[in-house]
């Protein structure tokens, strides 16, 4: 094994030494020629015997050995071990009972799979695609859906305070405040328009309806009745036996009043 | 005296953040398993609330609205994220042939991660909520989350520069990209003060991104390591791997708005979300086909290798999940399933189903190699798999059923004029759904039992697992390469 020839071949092909070596070994085994012959051919020296490819230096920087390896994935190499015996990086032997794992290719022989790949290129592609998605699936539609002059919320000071309770207690996990233009939402009230949503962060549009929609709670019975709301929120199952509503009797009276005010003002 | 102090200081430092090989993977794995117990407990409690709303009532922190973000946070930011980081720290040195750059920093990062998670749970229980789904924690804690994710990203990126393997194995694609994606997602999610439809778009973008690019993405990376490694087969097909990876990278960020079809957001965004959901079906098909192909001739190993069993069952669920998510995004389907429990059914199949199974597969493979002890009980592994499958399968099916019943009864009420799903009318629709919620609590109990078997088995492995080979990674350092 001639390290100078290996270096020369590596330079001629523009491929790291370890890969050249493994590929050359595979080629040598497959073609029945010696490793030195292959290396010499690849480094621009004497051409190989007829079975061998033309001098690979002509095709640099495309790594000829790697191309060949990829073209014939079905042919098992004579030595299926990840590294040929002459692999320079021989792992140190650790004391028993410790199993030594040399940094391996778990996905098969590097002669077949390994190509010098830049992880920077991969990351650039992956991050680039993510940025495209962030731009077109988040930033632009978010700008698109934000009205130039958002309407006032129409909430009183107490209503605004109640909205904060509505958000922090997580009412929005089970109640939506959005009406869609489809049959399931018929009679829920006017359909929610992006231009008409109040400019307060965060939204209270909600994610699902374990309980009813509350977009227009203040404009229909029974949620337009402060007394009913107070009774229901304090002890839901005394009002409606089958209700899934959690009781909010533990809320401070002022907080409960604010929450009720918010619901009444949600029209 | 001075030397004694120095020695004490360094032993404390070594206890808090050791430098030894694989210590970061081992510690992250332990933390993840602890958080699984927390996550499983809160998820069980949450589903119980649907069946017995009065259960544990009368306290602010035991209401559904407070428990839900805690359960999600403990599952996604706790259990799954910590397990993913353990997988990253375990796999990257093995795939690059380089020692982890700065094991100590990785171990310090764990303390930050645990701190962030504990703070998140306490703050959410105390009612600090930003009111955006999956981004409920206060904005300043979001910054800590980014810091906690920057640690593994820096460590892995620096390790990549030291690598001695020229090939970039398929697992590494997912691990590397996933770390950068998740940071991007938290940065995008952290943009403050969006309101109205924009705020909804932000949160749907974030949730879908975390699911596809982080929870599922890193899971795929783990599966792509485990199957070739355990079966000792080469990867079935590299072209398929390329298709799978780039389909996910291309489409993963686009599918969020499919949850809010017919909502106030732009209509075109709902359409693109649906189209890109189909690309994710392609991604799942490519990955699952590749894993199945890699299994060729080795299916009998499913009997002996728990890790293989969990990986392949998880892969099956991956396929199911992406198909269901595509169906959910179709307008005709979303008209019924939209804003119902249907989406939660799919979600639980992702978190405790496919991602949870892949996390367990990684544990069953890596833990014995990390601590030199065999898993304590094969029977508990079987219990874990069966209980998880029965639990998560029936929980998802019941929530899907509840979603369909809700959607159809809202529509039926409106169409027949018998009632409308508003005010008192909503109770009519709820009565149809309650039995499904009742059974869901039972399913959640089975699911939790499975997770408990897993956690207990892991604990007993530490205390009384039979010895086995302790795998130590000897990287091919640059020094060894130069001399021949």
Interface residues (C-beta under 8 A of the other chain):
Chain A: X1 X3 X16 X18 X19 X70 X73 X88 X89 X90 X91 X92 X94 X97 X98 X99 X100 X101 X102 X103 X104 X105 X106 X107 X108 X109 X110 X112 X113 X114 X115 X116 X117 X118 X119 X122 X123 X125 X126 X127 X129 X130 X131 X133 X134 X136 X137 X138 X141 X142 X143 X144 X145 X146 X147 X150 X167 X168 X169 X170 X171 X172 X173 X174 X176 X178 X180 X181 X182 X183 X184 X185 X186 X187 X188 X192 X193 X194 X197 X198 X199 X200 X201 X202 X203 X204 X205 X206 X207 X208 X209 X210 X211 X212 X213 X220 X221 X222 X223 X236 X237 X240 X242 X243 X244 X245 X246 X247 X248 X249 X250 X251
Chain B: X49 X50 X53 X54 X57 X58 X59 X60 X63 X64 X65 X66 X68 X69 X93 X94 X95 X96 X97 X98 X127 X128 X129 X130 X131 X132 X133 X160 X164 X165 X166 X167 X168 X169 X170 X171 X172 X173 X176 X177 X180 X181 X184 X188 X192 X193 X194 X195 X196 X197 X198 X199 X200 X201 X202 X203 X205 X209 X213 X224 X225 X228 X229 X233 X234 X235 X238 X246 X249 X250 X252 X253 X254 X256 X257 X259 X260 X262 X263 X264 X265 X266 X268 X269 X272 X273 X335 X336 X338 X339 X340 X341 X343 X344 X369 X372 X406 X407 X410 X411 X414 X415 X420 X421 X422 X423 X424 X426 X427 X430 X431 X434 X437 X467 X469 X470 X471 X472 X473 X474 X475 X476 X480 X481 X483 X484
